[in-house]
């Protein structure tokens, strides 16, 4: 199949997002502790979504099912505040804008899938006038499970109306690579982001690039190879 779309992660890939993840997690853990959730079973090294999974299991086991939604919403509102503050000080990754323009010239669809909130994502897209480049944007509010769960990427593929074999995923994290690998989507790891080349490879990266210039060269080669085979 031909390549029809390139699907990007947002922070660490398109933008340099200055979010202190450990500070966010510490705030959420402090809030949950005040609600009676034992801090001893969670860590600031876990993702927010792993922490919230443990919260849900704990509350169900203690007969507090009716309060789960409210507590999770309150916890995520803390995350939203941190994300929006970070969005105000973010910057575009070098070459990102030029690459998006070039991909459009090539006739390819582009999309975003991010664990960030819709509010902070929308702010960033407005700030850098990027919304016009994306045919689909799928934030955490739009899916029942975020990456590395493949449901997040499946939602993007549906929105674009394409098959997994027609897409390329570009991201800087292990989660990006894992969900792409699970759906047999070409996974391109950006080595300038959060994960090391070794981590990206172990998670299933098909290719590694260190810049958007390298990415464009790779996309052209893949498109040419697909058209000749």
C-alpha contacts under 8 A as a table, 3 or more apart, distances in Angstrom:
res1	aa1	res2	aa2	distance
1	X	165	X	6.43
1	X	166	X	6.01
1	X	226	X	6.63
2	X	165	X	7.98
2	X	166	X	5.79
2	X	223	X	6.54
2	X	226	X	5.64
2	X	227	X	6.46
3	X	108	X	7.69
3	X	165	X	7.54
3	X	166	X	4.50
3	X	167	X	5.75
3	X	168	X	7.41
3	X	222	X	7.71
3	X	223	X	5.98
3	X	226	X	7.53
4	X	107	X	7.95
4	X	108	X	5.30
4	X	109	X	6.13
4	X	162	X	7.46
4	X	166	X	5.31
4	X	167	X	6.07
5	X	108	X	5.16
5	X	109	X	4.36
5	X	110	X	5.41
5	X	111	X	7.59
5	X	166	X	6.62
5	X	167	X	4.92
5	X	168	X	6.41
6	X	108	X	7.10
6	X	109	X	6.37
6	X	110	X	4.92
6	X	111	X	6.55
6	X	167	X	5.77
6	X	168	X	4.78
6	X	169	X	5.93
6	X	170	X	7.18
7	X	110	X	5.61
7	X	111	X	4.66
7	X	112	X	5.68
7	X	113	X	7.12
7	X	167	X	7.08
7	X	168	X	6.01
7	X	169	X	4.72
7	X	170	X	6.09
8	X	13	X	7.22
8	X	14	X	7.41
8	X	110	X	7.50
8	X	111	X	6.05
8	X	112	X	4.85
8	X	113	X	6.31
8	X	169	X	5.92
8	X	170	X	4.85
8	X	171	X	6.00
9	X	12	X	7.64
9	X	13	X	5.83
9	X	14	X	6.96
9	X	112	X	5.76
9	X	113	X	5.42
9	X	114	X	5.62
9	X	169	X	7.92
9	X	170	X	6.33
9	X	171	X	4.93
9	X	172	X	7.42
9	X	176	X	7.24
10	X	13	X	5.40
10	X	14	X	5.02
10	X	15	X	6.14
10	X	112	X	6.54
10	X	113	X	7.02
10	X	114	X	5.83
10	X	171	X	7.81
11	X	14	X	6.04
11	X	15	X	5.04
11	X	16	X	5.79
11	X	17	X	5.06
11	X	114	X	7.79
12	X	15	X	5.65
12	X	16	X	5.13
12	X	17	X	6.26
12	X	93	X	7.79
12	X	171	X	7.65
12	X	172	X	6.07
12	X	192	X	7.64
12	X	193	X	4.92
12	X	194	X	6.57
13	X	16	X	7.18
13	X	93	X	6.90
13	X	170	X	7.60
13	X	171	X	5.72
13	X	172	X	5.90
13	X	190	X	6.82
13	X	193	X	6.61
14	X	92	X	6.21
14	X	93	X	5.58
14	X	96	X	5.82
15	X	90	X	6.69
15	X	91	X	5.55
15	X	92	X	4.32
15	X	93	X	4.92
15	X	96	X	7.96
16	X	90	X	5.69
16	X	91	X	5.32
16	X	92	X	6.03
16	X	93	X	5.84
17	X	86	X	6.62
17	X	87	X	6.73
17	X	89	X	7.75
17	X	90	X	5.04
17	X	91	X	7.04
18	X	86	X	5.44
18	X	87	X	7.50
18	X	89	X	6.84
18	X	90	X	5.96
19	X	82	X	7.29
19	X	83	X	6.62
19	X	86	X	5.34
20	X	23	X	5.39
20	X	24	X	6.40
21	X	24	X	5.08
21	X	25	X	6.19
22	X	25	X	5.05
22	X	26	X	6.00
22	X	44	X	5.61
22	X	45	X	6.97
23	X	26	X	5.01
23	X	27	X	6.23
24	X	27	X	5.19
24	X	28	X	6.33
24	X	78	X	7.70
24	X	79	X	6.25
24	X	82	X	6.69
25	X	28	X	5.04
25	X	29	X	6.01
25	X	44	X	5.36
25	X	46	X	7.98
25	X	47	X	7.50
25	X	48	X	6.28
26	X	29	X	5.07
26	X	30	X	6.08
26	X	44	X	5.87
27	X	30	X	5.15
27	X	31	X	6.22
27	X	78	X	7.47
28	X	31	X	5.06
28	X	32	X	6.14
28	X	48	X	7.96
28	X	75	X	5.80
28	X	78	X	6.83
28	X	79	X	7.53
29	X	32	X	5.07
29	X	33	X	6.00
29	X	39	X	6.62
29	X	42	X	7.82
29	X	44	X	7.74
30	X	33	X	5.12
30	X	34	X	6.40
30	X	39	X	7.92
31	X	34	X	5.28
31	X	35	X	6.63
31	X	75	X	7.15
32	X	35	X	4.95
32	X	36	X	6.60
32	X	37	X	5.40
32	X	38	X	7.96
32	X	39	X	7.82
32	X	71	X	7.99
32	X	75	X	7.49
33	X	36	X	5.11
33	X	37	X	4.72
33	X	38	X	5.88
33	X	39	X	5.86
34	X	37	X	7.16
37	X	55	X	7.16
37	X	58	X	7.81
38	X	41	X	6.30
38	X	42	X	7.87
39	X	42	X	5.58
39	X	43	X	7.59
40	X	43	X	7.71
42	X	46	X	7.23
42	X	51	X	6.42
42	X	54	X	7.84
43	X	46	X	5.53
43	X	51	X	7.90
44	X	47	X	7.58
46	X	50	X	6.18
46	X	51	X	6.53
47	X	50	X	5.20
47	X	51	X	6.30
48	X	51	X	5.06
48	X	52	X	6.19
49	X	52	X	5.01
49	X	53	X	6.14
50	X	53	X	5.04
50	X	54	X	6.39
51	X	54	X	5.23
51	X	55	X	6.24
52	X	55	X	4.79
52	X	56	X	6.19
52	X	72	X	6.83
53	X	56	X	5.19
53	X	57	X	6.34
54	X	57	X	5.14
54	X	58	X	6.05
55	X	58	X	5.14
55	X	59	X	6.12
56	X	59	X	5.20
56	X	60	X	6.11
56	X	65	X	7.91
56	X	68	X	6.24
57	X	60	X	5.22
57	X	61	X	6.15
58	X	61	X	5.17
58	X	62	X	6.30
59	X	62	X	5.05
59	X	63	X	6.19
59	X	64	X	4.87
59	X	65	X	6.06
59	X	68	X	6.77
60	X	63	X	5.16
60	X	64	X	5.58
60	X	65	X	5.14
61	X	64	X	7.62
64	X	67	X	5.73
64	X	68	X	6.83
65	X	68	X	5.40
66	X	69	X	7.23
67	X	70	X	5.47
67	X	71	X	6.23
68	X	71	X	5.37
68	X	72	X	6.11
69	X	72	X	5.24
69	X	73	X	6.08
70	X	73	X	5.14
70	X	74	X	6.20
71	X	74	X	5.13
71	X	75	X	6.17
72	X	75	X	5.05
72	X	76	X	6.12
73	X	76	X	5.14
73	X	77	X	6.14
74	X	77	X	5.09
74	X	78	X	6.77
75	X	78	X	5.41
75	X	79	X	6.78
76	X	79	X	4.85
76	X	80	X	6.07
77	X	80	X	4.91
77	X	81	X	6.32
78	X	81	X	5.26
78	X	82	X	6.56
79	X	82	X	5.24
79	X	83	X	6.14
80	X	83	X	5.08
80	X	84	X	6.10
80	X	117	X	6.36
80	X	119	X	7.68
80	X	120	X	7.37
81	X	84	X	5.29
81	X	85	X	6.29
82	X	85	X	5.21
82	X	86	X	6.23
83	X	86	X	5.06
83	X	87	X	6.04
83	X	116	X	7.33
83	X	117	X	7.55
83	X	120	X	6.01
84	X	87	X	4.95
84	X	88	X	6.65
84	X	119	X	7.24
84	X	120	X	4.90
84	X	123	X	7.88
85	X	88	X	5.52
85	X	89	X	7.36
86	X	89	X	5.49
86	X	90	X	6.39
87	X	90	X	5.21
87	X	120	X	6.05
87	X	121	X	7.92
87	X	123	X	7.06
87	X	124	X	6.21
88	X	124	X	7.91
90	X	124	X	7.93
92	X	96	X	6.68
92	X	97	X	7.73
92	X	128	X	7.76
93	X	96	X	5.58
94	X	97	X	7.94
94	X	211	X	7.86
94	X	212	X	7.63
95	X	98	X	5.37
95	X	99	X	6.06
95	X	211	X	7.45
95	X	212	X	5.56
95	X	213	X	7.08
96	X	99	X	5.15
96	X	100	X	6.26
96	X	212	X	6.29
97	X	100	X	5.22
97	X	101	X	6.32
97	X	130	X	7.91
98	X	101	X	5.17
98	X	102	X	6.21
99	X	102	X	5.04
99	X	103	X	6.14
99	X	212	X	6.17
99	X	213	X	7.36
99	X	216	X	6.79
100	X	103	X	5.18
100	X	104	X	6.37
100	X	110	X	7.91
100	X	133	X	6.59
101	X	104	X	5.28
101	X	105	X	6.40
101	X	133	X	7.41
102	X	105	X	4.95
102	X	106	X	6.29
103	X	106	X	4.98
103	X	107	X	6.58
103	X	108	X	5.66
103	X	109	X	7.69
103	X	110	X	7.74
103	X	216	X	7.80
104	X	107	X	5.09
104	X	108	X	5.52
104	X	109	X	6.91
104	X	110	X	7.83
104	X	133	X	7.37
105	X	108	X	7.55
109	X	134	X	7.30
109	X	135	X	6.27
109	X	160	X	7.67
110	X	133	X	6.82
110	X	134	X	5.07
110	X	135	X	5.72
110	X	136	X	7.19
111	X	134	X	4.95
111	X	135	X	5.55
111	X	136	X	4.75
111	X	137	X	5.73
111	X	156	X	7.27
111	X	160	X	7.95
112	X	134	X	6.97
112	X	136	X	6.37
112	X	137	X	4.70
112	X	138	X	6.14
112	X	156	X	7.87
113	X	137	X	6.01
113	X	138	X	4.80
113	X	139	X	5.92
113	X	152	X	7.26
113	X	153	X	7.13
113	X	156	X	7.02
114	X	117	X	7.93
114	X	138	X	6.49
114	X	139	X	5.05
114	X	140	X	6.59
115	X	139	X	5.72
115	X	140	X	4.86
115	X	146	X	6.29
115	X	147	X	7.32
116	X	120	X	6.83
116	X	121	X	6.48
116	X	139	X	5.99
116	X	140	X	6.14
117	X	120	X	5.55
117	X	121	X	6.13
117	X	139	X	5.86
117	X	140	X	5.96
117	X	141	X	6.76
118	X	121	X	5.11
118	X	122	X	5.89
118	X	139	X	5.57
118	X	140	X	7.33
118	X	141	X	6.87
119	X	122	X	5.26
119	X	123	X	6.27
120	X	123	X	5.07
120	X	124	X	6.33
121	X	124	X	5.22
121	X	125	X	6.24
121	X	139	X	7.64
122	X	125	X	5.10
122	X	126	X	6.10
123	X	126	X	5.19
123	X	127	X	5.97
124	X	127	X	5.01
124	X	128	X	6.23
124	X	130	X	7.97
125	X	128	X	5.54
125	X	129	X	5.59
125	X	130	X	4.76
125	X	131	X	5.16
126	X	129	X	4.86
126	X	130	X	6.52
126	X	131	X	6.61
127	X	130	X	7.84
129	X	132	X	7.06
130	X	133	X	5.63
130	X	134	X	7.34
131	X	134	X	5.68
132	X	135	X	7.88
134	X	137	X	6.82
135	X	160	X	7.04
136	X	156	X	6.84
136	X	159	X	6.33
136	X	160	X	6.68
137	X	156	X	7.54
138	X	141	X	7.90
138	X	142	X	5.98
138	X	143	X	7.72
138	X	152	X	7.69
138	X	155	X	7.41
138	X	156	X	6.45
139	X	142	X	5.67
139	X	143	X	7.48
140	X	143	X	5.85
140	X	144	X	7.93
140	X	145	X	7.60
140	X	146	X	6.08
141	X	144	X	7.75
143	X	146	X	6.54
143	X	151	X	7.13
143	X	152	X	6.03
143	X	155	X	7.18
144	X	151	X	7.52
144	X	152	X	7.92
145	X	149	X	6.11
145	X	151	X	6.18
145	X	152	X	6.32
146	X	149	X	5.56
146	X	150	X	7.66
146	X	151	X	6.88
146	X	152	X	5.09
147	X	150	X	6.13
147	X	151	X	7.34
147	X	152	X	5.57
147	X	153	X	7.27
147	X	175	X	5.54
147	X	176	X	6.56
147	X	179	X	6.22
148	X	152	X	7.78
148	X	174	X	7.71
148	X	175	X	4.17
148	X	176	X	6.26
148	X	177	X	7.80
148	X	178	X	5.67
148	X	179	X	4.92
149	X	152	X	6.25
149	X	153	X	7.92
149	X	175	X	7.95
149	X	179	X	5.87
150	X	153	X	5.26
150	X	154	X	6.06
150	X	179	X	4.58
150	X	180	X	7.21
150	X	182	X	6.75
150	X	183	X	6.91
151	X	154	X	4.92
151	X	155	X	6.21
152	X	155	X	5.37
152	X	156	X	6.83
153	X	156	X	5.12
153	X	157	X	6.36
153	X	179	X	6.78
153	X	180	X	7.28
154	X	157	X	5.10
154	X	158	X	6.21
155	X	158	X	5.18
155	X	159	X	6.22
156	X	159	X	5.02
156	X	160	X	6.22
157	X	160	X	5.15
157	X	161	X	5.94
157	X	162	X	5.51
157	X	163	X	6.60
157	X	164	X	6.91
158	X	161	X	4.93
158	X	162	X	6.60
162	X	166	X	6.33
162	X	167	X	7.47
163	X	166	X	5.39
163	X	167	X	7.10
164	X	167	X	5.53
164	X	183	X	6.41
164	X	184	X	6.41
164	X	185	X	5.21
165	X	184	X	6.79
165	X	185	X	5.73
165	X	186	X	7.49
166	X	185	X	7.73
167	X	185	X	6.03
167	X	186	X	6.70
168	X	185	X	6.03
168	X	186	X	4.82
168	X	187	X	6.05
168	X	188	X	7.17
169	X	176	X	7.39
169	X	177	X	7.79
169	X	180	X	6.53
169	X	185	X	6.82
169	X	186	X	6.14
169	X	187	X	4.95
169	X	188	X	5.94
170	X	176	X	7.46
170	X	187	X	6.24
170	X	188	X	4.79
170	X	189	X	5.99
170	X	190	X	6.87
171	X	176	X	5.55
171	X	177	X	7.21
171	X	187	X	7.94
171	X	188	X	6.56
171	X	189	X	5.38
171	X	190	X	5.67
172	X	176	X	7.04
172	X	189	X	5.47
172	X	190	X	4.70
172	X	191	X	6.32
172	X	192	X	7.21
172	X	193	X	4.90
172	X	194	X	5.88
172	X	195	X	6.03
172	X	200	X	7.71
173	X	176	X	5.37
173	X	177	X	6.74
173	X	189	X	7.42
173	X	193	X	7.28
173	X	194	X	6.01
173	X	195	X	5.32
173	X	200	X	6.83
174	X	177	X	5.22
174	X	178	X	6.11
174	X	195	X	6.66
174	X	199	X	6.63
174	X	200	X	5.59
174	X	203	X	5.51
175	X	178	X	5.15
175	X	179	X	6.33
175	X	203	X	7.72
176	X	179	X	5.77
176	X	180	X	6.36
176	X	187	X	7.77
177	X	180	X	5.22
177	X	181	X	6.05
177	X	187	X	5.68
177	X	188	X	7.46
177	X	189	X	7.06
177	X	200	X	6.66
177	X	203	X	5.59
177	X	204	X	5.43
177	X	205	X	5.48
178	X	181	X	5.18
178	X	182	X	6.21
178	X	203	X	5.35
178	X	204	X	5.95
179	X	182	X	5.14
179	X	183	X	6.49
180	X	183	X	5.36
180	X	184	X	6.08
180	X	185	X	4.84
180	X	186	X	6.67
180	X	187	X	5.74
180	X	204	X	7.89
181	X	184	X	4.93
181	X	185	X	5.90
181	X	186	X	7.26
181	X	187	X	6.74
181	X	203	X	7.98
181	X	204	X	5.65
181	X	205	X	7.46
182	X	185	X	7.68
186	X	205	X	7.77
186	X	206	X	6.01
187	X	204	X	7.15
187	X	205	X	4.94
187	X	206	X	5.04
187	X	207	X	6.51
188	X	205	X	5.70
188	X	206	X	5.93
188	X	207	X	4.85
188	X	208	X	5.53
188	X	209	X	7.02
189	X	197	X	7.61
189	X	200	X	6.07
189	X	201	X	7.99
189	X	205	X	5.79
189	X	206	X	7.79
189	X	207	X	6.29
189	X	208	X	4.71
189	X	209	X	6.24
190	X	193	X	6.20
190	X	208	X	6.12
190	X	209	X	5.28
190	X	210	X	5.62
190	X	211	X	7.14
191	X	194	X	7.81
191	X	195	X	6.83
191	X	196	X	6.22
191	X	197	X	5.74
191	X	208	X	6.72
191	X	209	X	6.20
191	X	210	X	5.10
192	X	210	X	5.87
192	X	211	X	7.54
193	X	196	X	7.76
195	X	199	X	5.97
195	X	200	X	6.34
196	X	199	X	5.15
196	X	200	X	6.24
197	X	200	X	5.09
197	X	201	X	6.11
197	X	208	X	7.24
198	X	201	X	5.15
198	X	202	X	6.18
199	X	202	X	5.16
199	X	203	X	6.17
200	X	203	X	5.12
200	X	204	X	6.49
200	X	205	X	5.54
201	X	204	X	5.29
201	X	205	X	4.82
201	X	206	X	7.48
202	X	205	X	7.27
205	X	208	X	6.86
209	X	212	X	7.68
209	X	214	X	5.77
209	X	215	X	6.04
210	X	214	X	6.71
210	X	215	X	7.95
211	X	214	X	5.30
211	X	215	X	6.36
212	X	215	X	4.73
212	X	216	X	6.17
213	X	216	X	5.30
213	X	217	X	6.42
214	X	217	X	5.13
214	X	218	X	6.18
215	X	218	X	5.05
215	X	219	X	6.16
216	X	219	X	5.08
216	X	220	X	6.18
217	X	220	X	5.27
217	X	221	X	6.28
218	X	221	X	5.10
218	X	222	X	6.12
219	X	222	X	5.09
219	X	223	X	6.05
220	X	223	X	5.12
220	X	224	X	6.10
221	X	224	X	5.08
221	X	225	X	5.99
222	X	225	X	5.06
222	X	226	X	6.01
223	X	226	X	5.21
223	X	227	X	6.20
224	X	227	X	5.19
224	X	228	X	6.33
225	X	228	X	5.23
225	X	229	X	6.32
226	X	229	X	5.31
